[in-house]
Amino acid sequence: MTVKNTGQRAGDEIVQLYIRDLVSSVTRPVMELKDFKRIPLAPGESKTINFTIAPDKLSFLDLNMQRVVEPGGFEIMVGTSSVKYQKVRLEVVAR
């Protein structure tokens, strides 16, 4: 995601990463905050922000209290808040 300061003053932006597991064996949150970055920006400056989505960001505790990543669809949402974001779909397949 690219973030730009369109204002006249320097400032910081908090870019947030949310993940939603679309289908799982247990009830999961609709939006789960998994990471965030504070980005300082000068007036007119743009920066590209990258997040790494490793298995720990997709895992949860199943009914047996074991940490698992189940195959299926996930929505990856990145933005400046939980209501202002861009999203993509990620599919995890079983091996």
Secondary structure, 3 states (H helix, E strand, C coil): CEEECCCCCCEEEEEEEEEEECCCCCCCCCCEEEEEEEEEECCCCEEECCCCCCHHHHCEECCCCCEECCCEEEEEEEECCCCCEEEEEEEECCC
